């Protein structure tokens, strides 16, 4: 049973001094879970000096406002409201970097992660001198029945895929529930991708010689709100796997950008074929190009740059900039391909090199000037 909305004063009293443990809680539309989570943390972490950092992606339901209401009477609660940025991984990174404790934990706000195992995770981290403790649903003592048959199958499949492809020893690399030493996180923070949902998998594959322990827990039912799991999350996971397979050479965003580009090519050819049934080639090519550019822009806005999504009038200016960058990219593509072909007449090498250069140009310039990512 959650805390009454009108009486945030019932949250545990203020503590003085620096916390031992910072708990980072990324949120989006989780207003009805905030007070209940604090109540449960207060019970579970009795005797431990902790703080809770809610990192909210500008939820329209007032999640950040609710967290700040509670913070008025409890200095252990903080809230970072992110405007113009979205994504679980980015929220976790910002929250962990803002913490003041030597140990940081990450957990969801939906109450599916069992807060009662946090003290044991902290004891393991300190007692066994490990760098990270990952909560797991897939070892003895753990349970994932609340997942349901469909999501459970997807989770197990993704777990096996990531273990085989990346060679991680974690039994539950898809978990978003873990605890680690802040100094080890600081070492790798600039190597992590702010896009996507699977922050634990990114951390484990980015760090060198990370000493890891696991903590079984029972995955609970969602307390309130709706699950954020969808097809887009699955695509982001695949992008992260491919990025890791490249040894970090390819950014997950570029993989999504290239995927969107391939879809755009298919759209272009389909529209061109349809238009040729009634119009000459020049007009048909013009329409097909415009439709493909529009398709690419919208898909990139929703998938590749979902954490920097453009809205309102910014979409119009972003689209115009995207088209201008694409036009320059086409000239770069043609110029490089023509030069290579004049040096050595191997058509497929020249063509592929020009296309690749154009893709990198479009990605780099779109990231910098349209969606303004790092």
Secondary structure, DSSP 8 states (H G I E B T S, - for coil): ----TT-GGGS-----S--SEEEEEEESS-HHHHHHHHHHHHHHTTTS-EEEEEEE---TT-HHHHHHHHHTT-TTEEEEE-SS---HHHHHHHHHHT--SSEEEE--SSS-S-GGGHHHHHHHHHHTT-SEEEEESSSTT-B-GGG-HHHHHHHHHHHHHHHHHH----TTTT---EEEEHHHHHHHGGGS-SSSS-HHHHHHHHSSS--EEEEE-B-----SS-----HHHHHHHHHHHHHHHTTTSS-HHHHHHHHHHHHHHHHHHHHHHHHTTTS-HHHHHHHHHHHHHHHHHHHIIIIITGGG---THHHHHHHHHHHHHHHHHHHHHHHHHHHHHHHS--HHHHHHHHHHHHHHHHHHHIIIIIS---
